[in-house]
Structure formats: structure tokens, C-alpha cells
């Protein structure tokens, strides 16, 4: 329900933003989004450094 509310309020969070939040605060829908998330190639370079 929180995901629907946040979308309707125009507060869509990117997956990078979700990764910055404490995991225990994520909704089921946010977890599903993160499971499908694949970082952009430029983001991978930062992670690998």
C-alpha cells in the first residue's frame, strides 16, 4: 500500500535510493523492484573500484 501511495504522491524512488534506505523499512513491492534491478554499466564501474 505504501508503494501505491508514494507513486500517487509523485515520490517515486529509484533503486539506488532504495538501496540507501534501511532494509527493514522496505515494502514487499520495493524488495521486488530491487530483485529485478541491474545497475547501469557506469554504476558497476564505481562498485568495482
Buried (B, 14 or more C-beta within 10 A) or exposed (E): EEBEEBEEEEEEBEBEEBEEEEEEEBBEBBEEBEEEEEEEEEEEEEEEE
